[in-house]
Amino acid sequence: MTRLLVTDLDATIVFDRSVSPADCAAMSRWRAAGNLLAVDTGKSSFATRDVLEPLGVDFDYGIVFTGAVLIDGGYQVLSARYLPDGVARDVTTRTVDLPGVTTYATTIETDYILADNNEEVSSILAVFEHLTLEEMDAHRFIGVPLRVTDAALRDRLYHELSQRWEGVVDCHRNQDFLDFVPAGATKGAGLRTLLDGLLAGRDVEVWTIGDSWNDLDMHAVADHAVALPGSPPEVTAACETTVGSMAELINTILEGEHA
């Protein structure tokens, strides 16, 4: 049997752009024991690499852009889905002038920022290049992340833009972000693509660990779903247990093998 541990990044193992030494050591131990490690994140491939590579965090597969893109451990793209032409431009046009909204747009290579009306860089999406609305026509986009600091506005934009592009885009909530991605792209769908593709025919036991609403679909695929202490009640209810950290989870699983 192959054990696959699938982890969210922000607020699960990544805090303020860092991963604890205990979690780093545990993940290395996990892979050294012959198990597989995958990251499953709303981050782009670019942002994932920017955070994890300097920290020496290695993995076998990456499910990035909230399931729209699958990469290997060397950050090479294995599969990708894009937003239809014009969708990213429409969403960004409707949000760049809104107070309390930071508007991004992501391609396979780069994270761009269109407008920052919060005057504060989020640690979740901290590295980007500037882009104008007029320059968008020269790119293909995978997602449009919006950081919306006001909860009421965040809820309104979620409903308005989801309804406008129903059947074309999906919107996923993650902390104070709304991530607009191609319809059908979820963390769980990306995980299923991995299991049904590269890992097809293998007897795989799937563990997932994640703290937020956009992890629910990922947890639904798991044999064993695990939440964190700060997870919303809906996430905790969907999981079989809660742990304090990635290191705690890995140590529990590995020690159980030898019990």
C-alpha positions as CSV (number, residue, x, y, z in Angstrom):
1,M,0.0,0.0,0.0
2,T,1.1,3.5,-0.8
3,R,0.4,6.2,1.7
4,L,-0.2,9.7,0.3
5,L,-0.3,12.7,2.7
6,V,-1.9,15.8,1.1
7,T,-1.4,19.1,2.8
8,D,-2.8,22.6,2.5
9,L,-0.2,25.3,2.9
10,D,-1.3,28.6,4.4
11,A,-2.2,28.3,8.1
12,T,-1.6,24.5,7.9
13,I,2.1,24.3,7.5
14,V,3.0,27.8,6.3
15,F,2.8,30.6,8.8
16,D,4.2,34.1,7.9
17,R,6.0,32.5,4.9
18,S,7.8,30.0,7.1
19,V,7.5,26.3,8.0
20,S,8.5,25.1,11.4
21,P,11.6,23.0,11.8
22,A,9.5,20.3,13.4
23,D,7.1,20.1,10.4
24,C,10.0,20.2,7.9
25,A,11.7,17.3,9.7
26,A,8.5,15.3,9.9
27,M,7.8,15.7,6.2
28,S,11.3,14.6,5.3
29,R,10.9,11.6,7.6
30,W,7.6,10.8,5.9
31,R,9.1,10.7,2.4
32,A,12.2,8.9,3.6
33,A,9.9,6.1,4.8
34,G,8.7,5.6,1.3
35,N,5.5,7.6,1.5
36,L,4.3,10.3,-0.9
37,L,3.7,13.9,0.0
38,A,1.6,16.3,-2.0
39,V,0.8,20.0,-1.4
40,D,-2.8,21.1,-2.3
41,T,-3.1,24.8,-2.3
42,G,-4.9,27.9,-3.6
43,K,-1.5,29.3,-4.3
44,S,-0.1,29.4,-7.8
45,S,2.9,27.3,-8.8
46,F,5.0,30.4,-8.7
47,A,3.9,31.4,-5.2
48,T,4.3,27.8,-3.9
49,R,7.9,27.7,-5.2
50,D,8.6,31.1,-3.8
51,V,7.7,30.0,-0.3
52,L,8.7,26.3,-0.1
53,E,11.9,26.1,-2.2
54,P,14.0,28.5,0.0
55,L,12.9,26.5,3.1
56,G,14.0,23.2,1.5
57,V,10.5,21.7,1.6
58,D,10.4,18.9,-1.0
59,F,7.2,17.1,-2.2
60,D,6.2,14.6,-4.8
61,Y,3.3,16.4,-6.4
62,G,1.7,19.8,-6.2
63,I,-2.0,20.5,-6.7
64,V,-2.0,24.3,-7.2
65,F,-4.3,27.1,-8.3
66,T,-7.0,25.4,-6.2
67,G,-6.9,22.2,-8.3
68,A,-6.6,23.9,-11.8
69,V,-2.9,22.9,-12.2
70,L,-1.0,19.7,-11.4
71,I,2.8,19.9,-11.0
72,D,5.6,17.5,-10.1
73,G,8.2,17.9,-7.3
74,G,10.4,19.9,-9.7
75,Y,7.6,22.4,-10.4
76,Q,7.1,21.1,-13.9
77,V,3.5,21.5,-15.1
78,L,1.8,18.1,-15.7
79,S,-1.7,19.4,-16.5
80,A,-3.4,22.8,-16.5
81,R,-6.8,24.4,-17.0
82,Y,-7.4,28.1,-17.9
83,L,-10.1,30.6,-17.5
84,P,-11.9,31.3,-20.8
85,D,-10.7,34.4,-22.6
86,G,-12.1,37.6,-21.2
87,V,-13.3,36.3,-17.9
88,A,-10.3,37.5,-15.9
89,R,-10.5,40.9,-17.5
90,D,-14.2,41.2,-16.6
91,V,-13.7,40.2,-12.9
92,T,-10.7,42.5,-12.4
93,T,-12.5,45.4,-14.1
94,R,-15.3,45.1,-11.7
95,T,-13.1,45.1,-8.6
96,V,-10.0,47.3,-9.2
97,D,-11.7,50.4,-7.9
98,L,-13.4,48.9,-4.9
99,P,-12.1,50.1,-1.5
100,G,-10.9,47.2,0.7
101,V,-10.1,44.9,-2.3
102,T,-6.8,43.8,-3.6
103,T,-7.1,42.4,-7.1
104,Y,-4.7,39.9,-8.5
105,A,-4.5,37.8,-11.7
106,T,-2.4,34.7,-12.0
107,T,-0.9,33.0,-15.1
108,I,1.0,29.7,-15.2
109,E,4.3,31.7,-14.8
110,T,3.6,34.8,-12.7
111,D,1.3,36.3,-10.1
112,Y,0.2,39.8,-11.1
113,I,-1.4,42.6,-9.1
114,L,-3.9,45.0,-10.7
115,A,-4.9,47.1,-7.7
116,D,-4.1,47.2,-4.0
117,N,-6.9,49.1,-2.2
118,N,-5.9,47.7,1.2
119,E,-2.4,49.3,1.2
120,E,-1.1,46.2,2.9
121,V,0.7,43.2,1.4
122,S,-0.7,39.8,2.5
123,S,1.7,37.1,3.5
124,I,-0.4,34.6,1.5
125,L,0.3,36.4,-1.8
126,A,3.3,38.5,-1.1
127,V,5.4,38.4,-4.4
128,F,3.9,39.7,-7.6
129,E,4.4,41.8,-10.7
130,H,2.3,44.8,-11.6
131,L,-0.1,44.6,-14.5
132,T,-2.7,47.0,-16.1
133,L,-6.1,46.1,-17.3
134,E,-5.0,46.9,-20.9
135,E,-2.0,44.5,-20.6
136,M,-4.2,41.6,-19.6
137,D,-5.2,40.8,-23.2
138,A,-1.6,39.5,-23.9
139,H,-1.9,36.7,-21.2
140,R,-3.9,33.6,-20.5
141,F,-5.0,33.4,-16.9
142,I,-5.7,30.5,-14.6
143,G,-7.2,32.4,-11.6
144,V,-8.2,35.7,-10.2
145,P,-7.6,35.9,-6.4
146,L,-9.3,38.8,-4.6
147,R,-8.3,39.8,-1.1
148,V,-11.4,41.4,0.4
149,T,-10.9,42.6,4.0
150,D,-14.6,43.5,4.7
151,A,-16.7,40.3,5.3
152,A,-19.9,41.8,4.0
153,L,-18.3,43.0,0.8
154,R,-16.5,39.6,0.4
155,D,-19.9,37.8,0.7
156,R,-21.5,40.2,-1.9
157,L,-18.7,39.7,-4.4
158,Y,-18.8,36.0,-3.9
159,H,-22.5,35.8,-4.8
160,E,-22.4,38.5,-7.5
161,L,-19.4,37.2,-9.5
162,S,-20.3,33.6,-9.0
163,Q,-23.8,34.2,-10.4
164,R,-22.5,36.3,-13.3
165,W,-20.1,33.5,-14.4
166,E,-22.1,30.5,-13.2
167,G,-20.9,27.4,-15.0
168,V,-17.8,29.2,-16.2
169,V,-15.9,29.9,-12.9
170,D,-15.9,28.5,-9.4
171,C,-15.1,30.7,-6.4
172,H,-13.4,29.3,-3.3
173,R,-13.1,31.1,0.0
174,N,-9.8,31.0,1.9
175,Q,-9.5,33.2,4.9
176,D,-10.0,36.8,3.5
177,F,-9.4,35.7,-0.1
178,L,-11.9,34.8,-2.9
179,D,-10.2,32.6,-5.5
180,F,-11.9,32.6,-8.9
181,V,-10.8,29.6,-11.0
182,P,-12.1,27.5,-13.9
183,A,-15.4,25.8,-13.2
184,G,-14.9,22.3,-11.7
185,A,-11.4,23.2,-10.4
186,T,-11.3,22.4,-6.7
187,K,-8.6,21.0,-4.4
188,G,-10.6,17.7,-4.4
189,A,-10.8,17.6,-8.2
190,G,-7.1,18.1,-8.5
191,L,-6.5,15.3,-6.0
192,R,-8.8,13.0,-8.0
193,T,-6.9,13.9,-11.2
194,L,-3.7,12.8,-9.4
195,L,-5.2,9.6,-8.1
196,D,-6.9,8.6,-11.3
197,G,-3.9,9.6,-13.5
198,L,-0.3,9.2,-12.3
199,L,-1.3,7.0,-9.3
200,A,-3.9,4.9,-11.1
201,G,-3.7,1.2,-10.4
202,R,-1.9,1.7,-7.1
203,D,-3.4,0.9,-3.7
204,V,-3.3,4.4,-2.2
205,E,-4.3,5.4,1.4
206,V,-5.0,9.1,1.3
207,W,-4.5,11.4,4.3
208,T,-5.4,15.1,4.1
209,I,-4.7,17.9,6.4
210,G,-6.1,21.4,6.0
211,D,-7.7,24.2,7.9
212,S,-10.2,26.1,5.7
213,W,-13.4,26.0,3.7
214,N,-11.6,25.4,0.4
215,D,-10.1,22.2,1.9
216,L,-13.6,20.6,2.3
217,D,-13.6,19.1,-1.2
218,M,-10.0,17.7,-0.6
219,H,-11.1,16.2,2.7
220,A,-14.0,14.5,0.9
221,V,-11.6,12.4,-1.2
222,A,-9.5,11.3,1.8
223,D,-9.5,8.0,3.6
224,H,-8.5,10.0,6.7
225,A,-9.2,13.7,6.9
226,V,-7.6,15.9,9.5
227,A,-8.3,19.5,10.6
228,L,-6.3,22.0,12.7
229,P,-7.4,23.6,16.0
230,G,-8.4,26.9,14.3
231,S,-10.5,25.3,11.5
232,P,-14.0,26.5,11.0
233,P,-16.7,24.2,12.5
234,E,-17.7,23.0,9.1
235,V,-14.2,21.8,8.4
236,T,-13.7,20.2,11.8
237,A,-17.1,18.4,11.4
238,A,-16.0,17.0,8.0
239,C,-12.8,15.5,9.5
240,E,-12.2,12.4,11.6
241,T,-9.8,14.1,13.9
242,T,-7.9,17.3,14.8
243,V,-4.2,17.7,15.3
244,G,-2.0,20.5,16.5
245,S,0.5,20.3,13.6
246,M,1.7,18.4,10.6
247,A,4.6,17.0,12.7
248,E,2.0,15.7,15.3
249,L,0.1,14.0,12.5
250,I,3.1,12.4,10.8
251,N,4.5,11.2,14.1
252,T,1.2,9.6,15.0
253,I,0.8,7.8,11.7
254,L,4.4,6.5,11.6
255,E,4.4,5.5,15.2
256,G,1.1,3.6,14.6
257,E,2.9,1.5,11.9
258,H,5.3,0.1,14.5
259,A,2.8,-0.2,17.4
